[in-house]
Amino acid sequence: MRRVYFDNNATTPVLPEVFEAMRPYFGERCGNASSIHHHGQETRAAVEGARESVADLLACRASEIVFTSGGTEADNLAVFGVTREGEHVITSTIEHHAILNAAKHLEEKGCEVTYVPVDGCGVVDPNDVKRALRPNTKLVTIMTANNETGVIQPVDEIGRVAAEADVYFHTDAVQAAGKMPIDVNKIECDLLTISGHKLHAPQGVGALYVRKGTRLEPMIYGGRHERSRRAGTENVPGIVGLGRAAEAARAALARGDDKTMAAMRDRLERELLEIEAAGVNGAGAQRVPNTSSVYFDAIDGEALVIALDLKGLAVSTGAACSSGAIEPSHVLTAMGLRPDRARASIRFSLGKQNRAEELDFAVSLVSGTVARLRELSPMWNSVPART
């Protein structure tokens, strides 16, 4: 059976060149990067080379990159590393659970958290961030691009708001890195998160940009790895893979591959919108080029995802870590969608490996499957004016 993978926001396949770069570090180049002998120094050089490559992707210094186990750890390190009891944090209602659950824990530990809203397109108003500032505000954390809708936030403006208030600014750029240019100096952020497996590197590796001068308390204690900011023996193969993926991402952006992907995404949406009572969530906002959240009224999104998977198409209802959740997407409901429409939404996310001819397969499959599910749906005949 033919299989097409359109769930790249959940995880991406490792690029062949990334896998080849990693291969030696599983075998002959096996040294611990903290060892002083030849094998250790060989792997140390590889780690530092990867650090340079990641820094180049983010337009920062290599010394400002801290390697982690992934985006969640990097988000948590950013939040807990700069915030103390009694201080105030500002975030948004549409953040990834790596931020929202960290914020909830801060509240349990005596911190105050303000959750700024988004508009109907899923965009944070920088003025809402400015109005939420308090004398004890320590951190603003707003994502660069949303994992469910792909909507890009005005992080440049938010960064200026935070800088003028002398408040730390962190942005979760997990779904933005490799899909759009990122310059930490333009954003004026102090901390920024990326994750390897969202940009065709392996799972289990990520990085946190930490601006020089930022006082960051470590979460993991042990040796003096990562300039004493993250203890533990480095995941050398993963770090090498992340470095090579960062190089590939820079080259792809320079070639304009993001524009090619955006054209594929736009074509996919145009053809899906020919299905009755369908719409794109966040369509009125700027979005990363690979992501589309589409609702099909009177359909249960999880049922549609399962039916499509049985026929060879992999998509999702939203964040992979929220799979199986009973409640509708917090992102979509924060945008003002009715709960039934939020539950009727599925996410299509393209990757470097996807080809234009796969779109025809996907559209045909979705169209037929939606029609069959609607025949079984008691809600279909009651959809108001098919809007």
URBEL-V333952 format. One record per backbone hydrogen bond with DSSP energy under -0.5 kcal/mol. CO is the residue of the C=O (numbers start at 0). NH is the residue of the N-H. E is the energy in kcal/mol with one decimal. If there is no record, write none. Layout:
BEGIN
CO_NH_E ; CO_NH_E
END
This chain:
BEGIN
3_5_-0.7 ; 3_313_-2.7 ; 5_348_-2.4 ; 6_9_-1.2 ; 6_10_-1.4 ; 14_18_-2.5 ; 15_19_-2.4 ; 16_20_-1.6 ; 17_21_-1.8 ; 18_22_-2.0 ; 19_23_-0.6 ; 21_24_-1.8 ; 22_25_-1.8 ; 23_26_-1.2 ; 23_28_-2.4 ; 27_29_-1.1 ; 31_34_-2.4 ; 36_40_-2.7 ; 37_41_-2.2 ; 38_42_-1.8 ; 39_43_-2.4 ; 40_44_-2.2 ; 41_45_-1.5 ; 42_46_-2.4 ; 43_47_-2.5 ; 44_48_-2.1 ; 45_49_-2.2 ; 46_50_-2.2 ; 47_51_-1.9 ; 48_52_-1.8 ; 49_53_-2.5 ; 50_54_-2.4 ; 51_55_-2.2 ; 52_56_-1.5 ; 53_57_-1.3 ; 54_58_-1.0 ; 54_59_-2.2 ; 56_181_-0.6 ; 57_183_-2.1 ; 60_63_-1.5 ; 61_64_-1.8 ; 63_65_-0.5 ; 63_209_-3.1 ; 64_66_-0.5 ; 65_207_-2.7 ; 67_205_-1.9 ; 69_73_-1.9 ; 70_74_-2.8 ; 71_75_-2.6 ; 72_76_-2.8 ; 73_77_-2.1 ; 74_78_-2.5 ; 75_79_-2.9 ; 76_80_-1.6 ; 77_81_-0.8 ; 78_82_-0.9 ; 80_216_-2.8 ; 83_86_-1.9 ; 86_111_-2.3 ; 87_137_-3.3 ; 87_138_-1.3 ; 88_113_-2.6 ; 89_140_-2.9 ; 90_115_-3.0 ; 91_94_-0.9 ; 95_98_-1.8 ; 95_99_-2.3 ; 96_100_-2.3 ; 98_102_-2.8 ; 99_103_-2.1 ; 100_104_-1.9 ; 101_105_-2.0 ; 102_106_-2.1 ; 103_107_-1.8 ; 104_108_-1.2 ; 105_110_-2.5 ; 106_109_-1.4 ; 109_85_-0.6 ; 111_88_-2.6 ; 113_90_-2.8 ; 113_115_-0.7 ; 115_92_-1.8 ; 118_121_-1.9 ; 122_118_-1.9 ; 123_125_-0.6 ; 124_127_-1.5 ; 124_128_-1.2 ; 125_129_-2.3 ; 126_130_-2.6 ; 127_131_-1.3 ; 128_132_-0.7 ; 129_132_-1.0 ; 133_136_-1.6 ; 135_87_-2.4 ; 137_167_-1.8 ; 138_89_-2.5 ; 139_169_-3.1 ; 140_91_-0.5 ; 143_152_-2.9 ; 145_149_-1.5 ; 149_287_-2.5 ; 150_145_-2.3 ; 152_154_-2.5 ; 153_157_-2.3 ; 154_158_-2.7 ; 155_159_-1.6 ; 156_160_-2.1 ; 157_161_-2.4 ; 158_162_-2.5 ; 159_163_-2.6 ; 160_164_-1.3 ; 161_166_-2.7 ; 162_165_-1.2 ; 167_139_-2.5 ; 168_189_-2.9 ; 168_190_-1.9 ; 169_141_-1.6 ; 170_172_-1.0 ; 170_192_-2.0 ; 171_143_-2.3 ; 171_144_-0.7 ; 172_175_-1.3 ; 172_176_-2.7 ; 175_178_-2.2 ; 175_179_-1.3 ; 179_177_-0.6 ; 182_186_-2.2 ; 183_187_-1.4 ; 183_188_-1.3 ; 189_210_-3.2 ; 190_170_-1.8 ; 191_208_-3.2 ; 192_172_-1.5 ; 193_206_-2.1 ; 194_197_-1.1 ; 195_198_-1.9 ; 195_200_-2.1 ; 196_11_-2.5 ; 199_14_-1.8 ; 201_204_-0.5 ; 204_195_-2.7 ; 205_67_-2.4 ; 206_193_-2.3 ; 207_65_-2.3 ; 208_191_-1.4 ; 210_213_-2.4 ; 213_215_-0.9 ; 214_216_-0.5 ; 219_230_-1.2 ; 223_226_-0.6 ; 223_227_-0.7 ; 224_227_-0.9 ; 224_228_-0.7 ; 224_229_-1.2 ; 225_228_-1.6 ; 233_235_-1.7 ; 234_238_-2.9 ; 235_239_-2.8 ; 236_240_-2.3 ; 237_241_-2.5 ; 238_242_-2.5 ; 239_243_-2.4 ; 240_244_-2.5 ; 241_245_-2.3 ; 242_246_-1.8 ; 243_247_-2.2 ; 244_248_-2.4 ; 245_249_-2.2 ; 246_250_-2.2 ; 247_251_-2.3 ; 248_252_-2.3 ; 249_253_-2.1 ; 250_254_-1.7 ; 251_255_-0.8 ; 251_256_-2.7 ; 252_255_-0.5 ; 255_258_-1.0 ; 255_259_-1.3 ; 256_260_-2.4 ; 257_261_-2.2 ; 258_262_-1.9 ; 259_263_-1.7 ; 260_264_-2.7 ; 261_265_-2.7 ; 262_266_-2.1 ; 263_267_-2.5 ; 264_268_-2.4 ; 265_269_-2.6 ; 266_270_-2.2 ; 267_271_-2.2 ; 268_272_-2.5 ; 270_273_-0.9 ; 271_274_-1.9 ; 274_277_-0.7 ; 276_296_-2.4 ; 278_280_-0.5 ; 278_294_-2.7 ; 279_282_-1.1 ; 280_292_-0.5 ; 281_284_-1.9 ; 285_151_-3.1 ; 287_290_-1.0 ; 289_349_-2.4 ; 291_293_-0.6 ; 291_347_-3.1 ; 292_280_-3.1 ; 293_345_-2.8 ; 294_278_-1.6 ; 295_298_-1.1 ; 298_300_-0.7 ; 299_303_-2.2 ; 300_304_-2.6 ; 301_305_-2.3 ; 302_306_-2.4 ; 303_307_-2.6 ; 304_308_-2.2 ; 305_309_-2.0 ; 306_310_-0.7 ; 307_310_-0.8 ; 307_312_-2.6 ; 308_311_-1.3 ; 311_3_-3.3 ; 311_313_-0.5 ; 312_314_-0.7 ; 313_5_-2.4 ; 315_346_-3.8 ; 318_321_-1.3 ; 319_322_-1.5 ; 321_324_-2.1 ; 328_332_-2.2 ; 329_333_-1.5 ; 330_334_-1.1 ; 331_336_-2.1 ; 332_335_-1.3 ; 337_341_-2.6 ; 338_342_-2.3 ; 339_343_-0.8 ; 341_344_-1.3 ; 342_300_-2.6 ; 343_295_-2.0 ; 345_293_-2.8 ; 346_315_-1.7 ; 346_348_-0.5 ; 347_291_-2.3 ; 348_7_-2.2 ; 350_353_-1.5 ; 354_357_-1.6 ; 355_358_-1.6 ; 355_359_-0.6 ; 356_360_-0.9 ; 357_361_-2.2 ; 358_362_-3.0 ; 359_363_-2.3 ; 360_364_-2.2 ; 361_365_-2.9 ; 362_366_-2.7 ; 363_367_-2.1 ; 364_368_-2.4 ; 365_369_-2.9 ; 366_370_-1.9 ; 367_371_-1.9 ; 368_372_-2.5 ; 369_373_-2.4 ; 370_374_-1.4 ; 371_375_-0.8 ; 372_375_-0.5 ; 373_376_-0.9 ; 375_377_-0.6 ; 376_379_-0.9 ; 378_381_-1.2 ; 379_382_-1.4 ; 382_385_-1.2 ; 383_386_-1.6
END
